[in-house]
Amino acid sequence: MRIMTFNIRFENDRDGQNGWVHRKDLVIKVIERYKPDIIGTQEGKWNQLLFFRDNLSGYSLNAPDRTIDSTCQYPTLFVRDKKLRILHGEEFWLSKTPRIHRSKNWDSAFPRMINCAMVTIRESGEKIWAAVTHLDHKGAEARYEQAKIIAAWVAERKEPVILMGDFNDIPGSNVHQRLLKPETDLLDTWQVLGRKERQDGFTHHGFTGIPQKGRIDWILASSRFAVRDAVIIQDHFNGRYPSDHFPYMVDLAFKPPD
């Protein structure tokens, strides 16, 4: 099962030649090239997500009961229909009032959300949870509190969980440590493979192609999964990058029963 987390960069008129209108087809090209079974996007505004829905063949958009708001950047799952079927979807805000639209607390600069889906693997009938989030980029207290909310949600799941997103923090931080506590049963897929925390593993590049800011985009998976491979995708097209983040992709498989 192939999983991709991809911060697609919100549509911003100030991005000039790196604006969404110049990049949107490149984002589709990358996804079609690697064919992930689950994609977790971040920063997508609703019109960007509709572009995905209309131009990304063979995927279902997970947006259950979503309040459509043109100001929002929604973390959103897309699930490949050939391999998986969405059984149940949900999403909520990472705040003290998670069902109140755009609610935020602590020192969070923006409202932050998690988007989740229980899916079944068509071939085996196995059920798993997938979730994508985007933690605050400024508030250190908020990031930790948001991580606590997510960790509590993960700990309540009976099925294996794959959690992905832009966590705006680095491995070893209190956010990373909180999400990897024993009660979540989550492991960092990059670390499972023994990969080093060095510049070629950084996931933000600011449209330059030069890795910077650390490894802030993660895929965390339950210990039920074996990690077969992990890659930070640095594809570009005639010098143009699909986003200011590199997508991160892993191949997972269920471990055989003990």
Backbone as CSV, one residue per row, in Angstrom:
resi,resn,N_x,N_y,N_z,CA_x,CA_y,CA_z,C_x,C_y,C_z
1,MET,0.850,-1.179,0.000,0.000,0.000,0.000,0.892,1.237,0.000
2,ARG,0.638,2.115,-0.922,1.498,3.292,-1.113,0.797,4.538,-0.569
3,ILE,1.513,5.261,0.288,0.962,6.426,0.975,1.814,7.647,0.631
4,MET,1.157,8.766,0.352,1.876,10.010,0.043,1.301,11.165,0.852
5,THR,2.168,11.935,1.489,1.766,13.210,2.072,2.354,14.328,1.215
6,PHE,1.524,15.340,0.940,1.909,16.342,-0.053,1.325,17.696,0.349
7,ASN,2.179,18.591,0.818,1.776,19.977,1.027,1.824,20.658,-0.337
8,ILE,0.651,20.971,-0.878,0.563,21.437,-2.263,0.710,22.964,-2.389
9,ARG,0.859,23.671,-1.278,0.988,25.128,-1.235,-0.333,25.784,-1.678
10,PHE,-0.880,26.586,-0.795,-2.163,27.213,-1.096,-2.051,28.163,-2.287
11,GLU,-3.181,28.423,-2.896,-3.217,29.347,-4.034,-2.975,30.764,-3.522
12,ASN,-1.866,31.342,-3.946,-1.418,32.631,-3.420,-0.977,33.497,-4.595
13,ASP,-1.666,34.606,-4.796,-1.366,35.482,-5.933,0.052,36.044,-5.879
14,ARG,0.643,36.062,-4.699,1.995,36.623,-4.549,3.089,35.646,-4.977
15,ASP,2.710,34.430,-5.345,3.714,33.427,-5.721,4.242,33.600,-7.142
16,GLY,3.656,34.488,-7.917,4.171,34.781,-9.256,4.256,33.550,-10.132
17,GLN,5.447,33.271,-10.653,5.638,32.132,-11.551,5.498,30.790,-10.837
18,ASN,5.461,30.815,-9.520,5.213,29.593,-8.758,3.762,29.495,-8.299
19,GLY,2.923,30.336,-8.864,1.512,30.331,-8.501,0.820,29.038,-8.903
20,TRP,-0.326,28.797,-8.297,-1.064,27.552,-8.511,-1.383,27.308,-9.979
21,VAL,-1.722,28.350,-10.702,-2.081,28.175,-12.110,-0.934,27.568,-12.905
22,HIS,0.301,27.827,-12.485,1.476,27.287,-13.177,1.888,25.914,-12.655
23,ARG,1.341,25.516,-11.502,1.807,24.285,-10.849,0.790,23.156,-10.828
24,LYS,-0.470,23.493,-10.994,-1.513,22.507,-10.703,-1.389,21.253,-11.559
25,ASP,-1.023,21.405,-12.821,-0.863,20.223,-13.674,0.361,19.404,-13.267
26,LEU,1.364,20.057,-12.690,2.562,19.345,-12.237,2.248,18.489,-11.013
27,VAL,1.397,19.003,-10.136,0.982,18.219,-8.972,0.275,16.947,-9.431
28,ILE,-0.616,17.087,-10.400,-1.313,15.909,-10.940,-0.310,14.947,-11.567
29,LYS,0.666,15.471,-12.293,1.677,14.610,-12.930,2.431,13.772,-11.911
30,VAL,2.822,14.397,-10.808,3.560,13.666,-9.771,2.699,12.546,-9.199
31,ILE,1.462,12.848,-8.903,0.580,11.827,-8.334,0.352,10.702,-9.330
32,GLU,0.121,11.041,-10.580,-0.102,10.002,-11.592,1.161,9.182,-11.835
33,ARG,2.316,9.781,-11.666,3.577,9.061,-11.866,3.774,7.991,-10.788
34,TYR,3.436,8.320,-9.542,3.739,7.408,-8.429,2.540,6.578,-7.967
35,LYS,1.340,7.002,-8.335,0.119,6.237,-8.074,-0.040,5.804,-6.612
36,PRO,-0.019,6.742,-5.680,-0.268,6.374,-4.282,-1.702,5.893,-4.087
37,ASP,-1.882,5.008,-3.126,-3.223,4.516,-2.810,-3.965,5.476,-1.889
38,ILE,-3.227,6.167,-1.038,-3.798,7.213,-0.189,-2.901,8.442,-0.298
39,ILE,-3.519,9.587,-0.554,-2.810,10.864,-0.592,-3.377,11.741,0.517
40,GLY,-2.506,12.339,1.301,-2.922,13.340,2.273,-2.365,14.684,1.855
41,THR,-3.228,15.594,1.439,-2.785,16.923,1.012,-2.945,17.923,2.152
42,GLN,-2.111,18.952,2.120,-2.240,20.075,3.049,-2.239,21.377,2.254
43,GLU,-2.858,22.382,2.857,-2.933,23.762,2.350,-3.907,23.937,1.191
44,GLY,-4.563,22.894,0.761,-5.476,23.036,-0.366,-6.711,23.850,-0.009
45,LYS,-6.953,24.911,-0.754,-8.234,25.608,-0.658,-9.274,24.816,-1.450
46,TRP,-10.548,25.137,-1.209,-11.596,24.297,-1.768,-11.523,24.214,-3.287
47,ASN,-11.215,25.320,-3.962,-11.135,25.271,-5.427,-9.966,24.397,-5.887
48,GLN,-8.882,24.349,-5.119,-7.763,23.468,-5.458,-8.162,22.009,-5.298
49,LEU,-8.904,21.718,-4.242,-9.346,20.344,-4.001,-10.353,19.904,-5.058
50,LEU,-11.182,20.829,-5.524,-12.109,20.497,-6.610,-11.348,20.215,-7.900
51,PHE,-10.249,20.926,-8.121,-9.412,20.633,-9.288,-8.879,19.211,-9.201
52,PHE,-8.433,18.804,-8.023,-7.996,17.419,-7.824,-9.134,16.458,-8.136
53,ARG,-10.280,16.732,-7.549,-11.422,15.832,-7.740,-11.761,15.657,-9.213
54,ASP,-11.679,16.742,-9.965,-12.095,16.709,-11.364,-11.001,16.222,-12.309
55,ASN,-9.746,16.253,-11.881,-8.642,15.931,-12.787,-7.791,14.753,-12.353
56,LEU,-8.055,14.232,-11.175,-7.302,13.099,-10.661,-8.193,11.872,-10.771
57,SER,-8.013,11.144,-11.845,-8.913,10.032,-12.146,-8.697,8.871,-11.184
58,GLY,-9.813,8.289,-10.713,-9.737,7.070,-9.917,-9.563,7.272,-8.430
59,TYR,-9.775,8.496,-7.936,-9.632,8.779,-6.507,-10.930,9.372,-5.953
60,SER,-11.210,9.036,-4.700,-12.334,9.643,-3.992,-11.830,10.690,-3.015
61,LEU,-12.517,11.809,-2.973,-12.220,12.905,-2.054,-12.944,12.657,-0.737
62,ASN,-12.224,12.720,0.370,-12.820,12.526,1.691,-13.078,13.893,2.323
63,ALA,-14.330,14.347,2.244,-14.689,15.647,2.824,-16.070,15.542,3.460
64,PRO,-16.204,14.746,4.524,-17.515,14.465,5.110,-18.110,15.679,5.822
65,ASP,-19.311,16.077,5.410,-20.042,17.167,6.081,-19.192,18.427,6.235
66,ARG,-18.352,18.676,5.280,-17.429,19.815,5.371,-18.165,21.134,5.180
67,THR,-17.871,22.088,6.041,-18.332,23.456,5.843,-17.424,24.108,4.806
68,ILE,-17.994,24.467,3.673,-17.183,25.024,2.595,-16.928,26.499,2.879
69,ASP,-15.657,26.847,2.927,-15.236,28.190,3.304,-14.027,28.541,2.441
70,SER,-14.146,29.559,1.630,-13.073,29.901,0.688,-11.808,30.380,1.390
71,THR,-11.909,30.726,2.676,-10.728,31.185,3.405,-9.916,30.029,3.986
72,CYS,-10.474,28.829,3.988,-9.831,27.701,4.680,-8.819,26.982,3.796
73,GLN,-7.783,26.495,4.445,-6.850,25.554,3.832,-7.099,24.207,4.508
74,TYR,-7.630,23.261,3.748,-8.099,22.007,4.330,-7.091,20.873,4.143
75,PRO,-6.648,20.217,5.216,-5.973,18.933,5.017,-7.010,17.925,4.533
76,THR,-6.675,17.172,3.495,-7.688,16.334,2.848,-7.085,15.041,2.323
77,LEU,-7.809,13.953,2.548,-7.423,12.645,2.027,-8.066,12.392,0.673
78,PHE,-7.301,11.762,-0.208,-7.805,11.209,-1.463,-7.446,9.724,-1.468
79,VAL,-8.422,8.894,-1.793,-8.263,7.445,-1.684,-8.463,6.816,-3.054
80,ARG,-7.547,5.949,-3.428,-7.586,5.310,-4.745,-8.652,4.217,-4.763
81,ASP,-9.650,4.411,-5.624,-10.827,3.541,-5.619,-10.512,2.101,-5.988
82,LYS,-9.526,1.894,-6.819,-9.207,0.543,-7.278,-8.744,-0.343,-6.130
83,LYS,-8.068,0.243,-5.152,-7.480,-0.524,-4.054,-8.269,-0.433,-2.751
84,LEU,-8.948,0.693,-2.540,-9.533,0.978,-1.234,-10.942,1.537,-1.373
85,ARG,-11.712,1.391,-0.298,-13.055,1.970,-0.268,-13.241,2.681,1.067
86,ILE,-13.732,3.907,1.009,-13.991,4.670,2.231,-15.266,4.148,2.882
87,LEU,-15.155,3.740,4.147,-16.310,3.273,4.909,-16.926,4.391,5.737
88,HIS,-16.076,5.267,6.233,-16.545,6.332,7.118,-15.517,7.453,7.097
89,GLY,-15.993,8.675,7.012,-15.098,9.819,7.060,-15.499,10.784,8.154
90,GLU,-14.525,11.495,8.682,-14.806,12.519,9.688,-13.678,13.543,9.676
91,GLU,-13.956,14.703,10.224,-12.917,15.708,10.407,-13.327,16.626,11.539
92,PHE,-12.338,17.212,12.193,-12.634,18.118,13.299,-11.456,19.059,13.490
93,TRP,-11.736,20.156,14.185,-10.728,21.188,14.415,-9.892,20.832,15.630
94,LEU,-8.625,21.170,15.587,-7.702,20.863,16.677,-7.732,22.013,17.678
95,SER,-8.799,22.016,18.458,-9.064,23.104,19.399,-9.823,22.540,20.595
96,LYS,-10.155,23.413,21.537,-10.965,23.002,22.687,-12.422,22.786,22.301
97,THR,-12.809,23.297,21.140,-14.188,23.141,20.642,-14.119,22.578,19.221
98,PRO,-13.803,21.295,19.084,-13.453,20.728,17.776,-14.568,20.735,16.739
99,ARG,-15.823,20.894,17.167,-16.929,20.896,16.200,-17.334,22.304,15.779
100,ILE,-16.647,23.307,16.293,-16.948,24.691,15.908,-16.019,25.101,14.770
101,HIS,-16.624,25.512,13.662,-15.880,25.837,12.449,-14.829,26.914,12.711
102,ARG,-13.607,26.629,12.275,-12.472,27.550,12.350,-12.098,27.919,13.789
103,SER,-12.411,27.072,14.735,-12.035,27.373,16.121,-10.546,27.130,16.331
104,LYS,-9.946,27.940,17.176,-8.523,27.783,17.496,-8.272,28.253,18.919
105,ASN,-7.197,27.727,19.513,-6.833,28.077,20.886,-5.323,28.171,21.019
106,TRP,-4.910,28.453,22.260,-3.500,28.581,22.589,-2.874,29.696,21.726
107,ASP,-1.700,29.470,21.202,-1.060,30.516,20.395,-1.104,30.176,18.909
108,SER,-2.122,29.434,18.501,-2.219,29.018,17.098,-2.499,30.222,16.202
109,ALA,-1.679,30.397,15.180,-1.877,31.512,14.251,-3.122,31.303,13.396
110,PHE,-3.399,30.053,13.058,-4.538,29.721,12.208,-5.326,28.563,12.819
111,PRO,-6.592,28.425,12.450,-7.332,27.217,12.825,-6.699,26.005,12.135
112,ARG,-6.629,24.903,12.855,-6.008,23.683,12.316,-6.976,22.511,12.441
113,MET,-6.885,21.580,11.490,-7.874,20.515,11.357,-7.188,19.179,11.124
114,ILE,-7.916,18.105,11.416,-7.518,16.763,11.003,-8.655,16.163,10.183
115,ASN,-8.298,15.486,9.101,-9.249,14.833,8.195,-8.955,13.334,8.241
116,CYS,-9.975,12.519,8.510,-9.775,11.092,8.785,-10.746,10.243,7.969
117,ALA,-10.339,9.026,7.677,-11.220,8.080,6.988,-10.894,6.659,7.422
118,MET,-11.943,5.894,7.731,-11.771,4.454,7.855,-11.977,3.866,6.467
119,VAL,-11.004,3.095,6.018,-11.082,2.507,4.683,-10.896,1.001,4.784
120,THR,-11.420,0.313,3.800,-11.202,-1.123,3.701,-10.365,-1.413,2.466
121,ILE,-9.447,-2.348,2.614,-8.622,-2.780,1.493,-9.430,-3.803,0.708
122,ARG,-9.720,-3.521,-0.537,-10.651,-4.347,-1.304,-10.187,-5.801,-1.404
123,GLU,-8.898,-6.001,-1.599,-8.401,-7.357,-1.827,-8.504,-8.236,-0.585
124,SER,-8.217,-7.665,0.578,-8.156,-8.471,1.803,-9.317,-8.256,2.754
125,GLY,-10.008,-7.122,2.613,-11.067,-6.793,3.556,-10.571,-6.161,4.845
126,GLU,-9.248,-5.998,4.993,-8.686,-5.358,6.186,-9.178,-3.908,6.276
127,LYS,-9.412,-3.463,7.513,-9.833,-2.084,7.750,-8.704,-1.312,8.424
128,ILE,-8.514,-0.084,7.984,-7.508,0.788,8.590,-8.081,2.200,8.689
129,TRP,-7.430,3.010,9.513,-7.718,4.439,9.551,-6.570,5.197,8.892
130,ALA,-6.916,6.174,8.068,-5.941,7.124,7.535,-6.331,8.507,8.027
131,ALA,-5.343,9.340,8.304,-5.617,10.697,8.768,-4.530,11.633,8.269
132,VAL,-4.941,12.862,7.965,-3.986,13.883,7.516,-4.247,15.163,8.296
133,THR,-3.161,15.841,8.647,-3.290,17.073,9.413,-2.199,18.057,9.008
134,HIS,-2.313,19.262,9.544,-1.320,20.320,9.309,-1.276,21.163,10.577
135,LEU,-0.233,20.993,11.374,-0.131,21.704,12.642,0.351,23.139,12.428
136,ASP,0.152,23.952,13.454,0.422,25.378,13.313,1.902,25.663,13.073
137,HIS,2.150,26.671,12.264,3.523,26.991,11.873,4.199,27.986,12.813
138,LYS,3.425,28.611,13.705,4.007,29.625,14.592,3.941,29.233,16.065
139,GLY,2.809,28.737,16.506,2.595,28.510,17.925,3.151,27.186,18.418
140,ALA,4.229,27.230,19.190,4.827,25.992,19.714,3.896,25.311,20.717
141,GLU,3.255,26.114,21.575,2.294,25.530,22.518,1.129,24.908,21.758
142,ALA,0.643,25.621,20.747,-0.482,25.112,19.960,-0.127,23.802,19.275
143,ARG,1.051,23.723,18.690,1.451,22.470,18.025,1.405,21.296,18.994
144,TYR,1.912,21.524,20.207,1.929,20.433,21.180,0.505,20.063,21.605
145,GLU,-0.335,21.047,21.854,-1.720,20.764,22.238,-2.481,20.095,21.094
146,GLN,-2.220,20.526,19.871,-2.845,19.884,18.712,-2.391,18.434,18.597
147,ALA,-1.107,18.189,18.849,-0.587,16.817,18.823,-1.234,15.966,19.906
148,LYS,-1.489,16.533,21.073,-2.146,15.793,22.153,-3.551,15.361,21.740
149,ILE,-4.271,16.254,21.083,-5.619,15.909,20.615,-5.554,14.759,19.619
150,ILE,-4.612,14.845,18.693,-4.467,13.790,17.687,-4.068,12.476,18.342
151,ALA,-3.127,12.525,19.274,-2.672,11.302,19.946,-3.822,10.623,20.673
152,ALA,-4.688,11.402,21.313,-5.842,10.821,22.005,-6.788,10.157,21.011
153,TRP,-6.990,10.803,19.872,-7.850,10.208,18.835,-7.250,8.897,18.327
154,VAL,-5.955,8.882,18.049,-5.297,7.671,17.555,-5.423,6.547,18.577
155,ALA,-5.204,6.863,19.845,-5.223,5.838,20.893,-6.587,5.172,21.025
156,GLU,-7.638,5.851,20.589,-8.990,5.291,20.679,-9.338,4.381,19.508
157,ARG,-8.537,4.348,18.474,-8.851,3.530,17.301,-8.512,2.066,17.587
158,LYS,-9.378,1.190,17.161,-9.115,-0.250,17.267,-8.342,-0.756,16.054
159,GLU,-8.528,-0.117,14.923,-7.865,-0.516,13.688,-6.495,0.165,13.583
160,PRO,-5.592,-0.381,12.762,-4.296,0.279,12.536,-4.498,1.677,11.931
161,VAL,-3.577,2.570,12.246,-3.682,3.977,11.840,-2.459,4.378,11.024
162,ILE,-2.708,5.166,9.988,-1.648,5.862,9.254,-1.934,7.353,9.385
163,LEU,-1.025,8.066,10.014,-1.164,9.505,10.241,-0.090,10.227,9.442
164,MET,-0.507,11.196,8.657,0.443,11.899,7.781,0.178,13.395,7.827
165,GLY,1.137,14.164,7.348,0.901,15.589,7.237,2.152,16.428,7.381
166,ASP,1.906,17.736,7.422,2.938,18.739,7.678,2.801,19.116,9.149
167,PHE,3.775,18.693,9.952,3.698,18.896,11.396,4.444,20.150,11.847
168,ASN,5.088,20.827,10.915,5.795,22.074,11.220,6.706,21.940,12.438
169,ASP,7.285,20.769,12.581,8.226,20.507,13.659,9.151,19.392,13.205
170,ILE,10.218,19.188,13.937,11.234,18.238,13.501,11.256,17.009,14.401
171,PRO,11.804,15.918,13.932,11.943,14.724,14.763,12.717,15.032,16.048
172,GLY,12.250,14.456,17.136,12.853,14.725,18.434,12.173,15.839,19.200
173,SER,11.333,16.622,18.531,10.586,17.689,19.197,9.545,17.080,20.139
174,ASN,8.971,17.920,21.002,7.933,17.403,21.902,6.695,16.952,21.134
175,VAL,6.442,17.557,19.981,5.327,17.120,19.129,5.579,15.705,18.615
176,HIS,6.744,15.489,18.082,7.127,14.174,17.558,7.068,13.131,18.672
177,GLN,7.629,13.453,19.821,7.646,12.519,20.940,6.237,12.204,21.428
178,ARG,5.374,13.211,21.454,4.000,12.983,21.934,3.247,12.038,21.014
179,LEU,3.429,12.193,19.734,2.708,11.343,18.786,3.246,9.920,18.752
180,LEU,4.471,9.716,19.214,5.070,8.380,19.200,5.034,7.701,20.564
181,LYS,4.274,8.243,21.500,4.160,7.589,22.806,3.525,6.203,22.645
182,PRO,3.821,5.266,23.567,3.353,3.878,23.402,1.853,3.734,23.175
183,GLU,1.040,4.615,23.784,-0.407,4.441,23.654,-0.915,4.685,22.236
184,THR,-0.160,5.394,21.406,-0.594,5.592,20.018,-0.183,4.430,19.122
185,ASP,0.863,3.708,19.510,1.419,2.608,18.704,1.879,3.094,17.327
186,LEU,2.262,4.361,17.232,2.737,4.904,15.961,4.258,4.892,15.906
187,LEU,4.772,4.662,14.705,6.204,4.703,14.444,6.466,5.658,13.286
188,ASP,7.601,6.310,13.308,8.007,7.212,12.230,8.601,6.364,11.107
189,THR,7.948,6.373,9.954,8.350,5.474,8.863,9.770,5.742,8.380
190,TRP,10.191,6.981,8.400,11.557,7.330,7.982,12.567,6.699,8.933
191,GLN,12.282,6.786,10.211,13.195,6.255,11.216,13.182,4.731,11.255
192,VAL,12.034,4.125,10.967,11.954,2.661,10.949,12.987,2.084,9.984
193,LEU,13.203,2.769,8.874,14.166,2.301,7.873,15.601,2.722,8.198
194,GLY,15.787,3.386,9.321,17.138,3.780,9.715,17.695,4.951,8.941
195,ARG,16.812,5.749,8.324,17.277,6.901,7.557,17.800,7.990,8.499
196,LYS,18.767,8.730,8.023,19.414,9.758,8.830,18.643,11.079,8.760
197,GLU,18.787,11.864,9.831,18.194,13.203,9.873,19.235,14.192,9.361
198,ARG,19.296,14.316,8.056,20.259,15.225,7.435,19.564,15.956,6.287
199,GLN,20.285,16.834,5.616,19.635,17.751,4.681,18.908,17.033,3.553
200,ASP,19.420,15.908,3.090,18.728,15.241,1.984,17.414,14.602,2.428
201,GLY,17.121,14.647,3.724,15.834,14.195,4.232,14.891,15.333,4.579
202,PHE,15.320,16.584,4.368,14.458,17.724,4.658,13.369,17.809,3.583
203,THR,12.197,18.298,3.968,11.056,18.234,3.047,10.553,19.589,2.564
204,HIS,11.034,20.679,3.119,10.645,22.009,2.640,11.793,22.582,1.817
205,HIS,11.457,23.267,0.718,12.525,23.843,-0.113,12.187,25.217,-0.674
206,GLY,10.977,25.720,-0.425,10.642,27.078,-0.833,10.759,27.343,-2.319
207,PHE,10.435,26.345,-3.142,10.494,26.405,-4.611,11.916,26.477,-5.156
208,THR,12.914,26.279,-4.323,14.300,26.357,-4.794,14.865,24.996,-5.175
209,GLY,14.266,23.927,-4.661,14.827,22.592,-4.838,15.930,22.273,-3.847
210,ILE,16.296,23.239,-3.006,17.343,23.040,-1.999,16.672,22.741,-0.663
211,PRO,16.830,21.542,-0.127,16.136,21.178,1.121,16.515,22.112,2.265
212,GLN,15.510,22.487,3.059,15.729,23.418,4.164,14.696,23.168,5.257
213,LYS,14.916,23.720,6.418,13.976,23.736,7.553,13.811,22.403,8.265
214,GLY,14.443,21.342,7.830,14.301,20.065,8.522,13.223,19.181,7.921
215,ARG,13.081,17.996,8.488,12.075,17.026,8.023,10.782,17.291,8.795
216,ILE,9.915,18.081,8.176,8.688,18.506,8.858,7.446,17.793,8.337
217,ASP,7.575,17.049,7.252,6.460,16.289,6.684,6.678,14.815,7.026
218,TRP,5.743,14.216,7.740,5.921,12.865,8.264,4.781,11.954,7.836
219,ILE,5.091,10.671,7.813,4.072,9.624,7.776,4.373,8.702,8.950
220,LEU,3.436,8.633,9.882,3.547,7.792,11.067,2.560,6.639,10.911
221,ALA,2.986,5.437,11.218,2.144,4.263,10.975,2.171,3.319,12.164
222,SER,1.048,2.648,12.395,0.950,1.661,13.469,1.982,0.559,13.288
223,SER,2.342,-0.063,14.387,3.357,-1.125,14.345,2.876,-2.363,13.607
224,ARG,1.597,-2.428,13.284,1.078,-3.533,12.467,1.646,-3.517,11.057
225,PHE,2.179,-2.366,10.645,2.686,-2.221,9.281,4.194,-2.427,9.225
226,ALA,4.636,-3.098,8.178,6.054,-3.132,7.817,6.301,-2.020,6.805
227,VAL,7.400,-1.296,6.979,7.752,-0.222,6.047,8.699,-0.799,5.004
228,ARG,8.242,-0.851,3.765,9.041,-1.438,2.686,9.991,-0.432,2.047
229,ASP,9.537,0.803,1.931,10.380,1.821,1.292,9.862,3.192,1.689
230,ALA,10.717,4.183,1.579,10.352,5.572,1.855,11.188,6.466,0.962
231,VAL,10.551,7.465,0.370,11.280,8.336,-0.548,10.732,9.760,-0.452
232,ILE,11.626,10.726,-0.469,11.260,12.133,-0.599,11.385,12.479,-2.076
233,ILE,10.274,12.820,-2.686,10.206,12.991,-4.140,10.635,14.408,-4.509
234,GLN,11.696,14.508,-5.272,12.231,15.819,-5.652,12.029,16.112,-7.141
235,ASP,11.019,15.512,-7.735,10.761,15.701,-9.160,10.483,17.169,-9.488
236,HIS,10.997,17.597,-10.624,10.662,18.919,-11.146,10.532,18.812,-12.660
237,PHE,9.961,19.830,-13.253,9.650,19.812,-14.676,10.187,21.097,-15.298
238,ASN,11.255,20.959,-16.085,11.916,22.127,-16.677,12.252,23.172,-15.615
239,GLY,12.725,22.679,-14.472,13.137,23.566,-13.396,12.020,24.067,-12.504
240,ARG,10.774,23.705,-12.814,9.644,24.162,-11.999,9.213,23.032,-11.057
241,TYR,9.021,23.381,-9.799,8.621,22.393,-8.796,7.107,22.455,-8.573
242,PRO,6.494,21.308,-8.308,5.044,21.291,-8.094,4.600,22.064,-6.858
243,SER,5.486,22.178,-5.860,5.133,22.857,-4.621,6.404,23.342,-3.935
244,ASP,6.226,24.026,-2.804,7.384,24.459,-2.017,7.817,23.395,-1.010
245,HIS,7.072,22.301,-0.943,7.458,21.117,-0.175,7.690,19.965,-1.149
246,PHE,8.584,19.069,-0.784,8.704,17.804,-1.502,7.653,16.837,-0.953
247,PRO,6.947,16.123,-1.814,6.074,15.063,-1.305,6.914,13.962,-0.649
248,TYR,6.347,13.340,0.361,6.995,12.208,1.023,6.102,10.987,0.831
249,MET,6.700,9.864,0.437,5.927,8.675,0.075,6.535,7.432,0.716
250,VAL,5.668,6.543,1.185,6.131,5.275,1.756,5.312,4.126,1.179
251,ASP,5.936,2.965,1.136,5.248,1.722,0.803,5.130,0.897,2.076
252,LEU,3.901,0.520,2.418,3.615,-0.233,3.631,2.983,-1.571,3.284
253,ALA,3.147,-2.529,4.176,2.475,-3.820,4.056,2.144,-4.300,5.459
254,PHE,1.081,-5.072,5.585,0.775,-5.648,6.886,1.830,-6.682,7.250
255,LYS,2.273,-6.630,8.491,3.169,-7.677,8.972,2.394,-8.991,9.096
256,PRO,3.043,-10.119,8.861,2.352,-11.393,9.061,1.988,-11.563,10.529
257,PRO,0.887,-12.265,10.818,0.508,-12.470,12.221,1.573,-13.256,12.977
258,ASP,1.697,-12.963,14.270,2.690,-13.660,15.103,2.352,-15.155,15.210
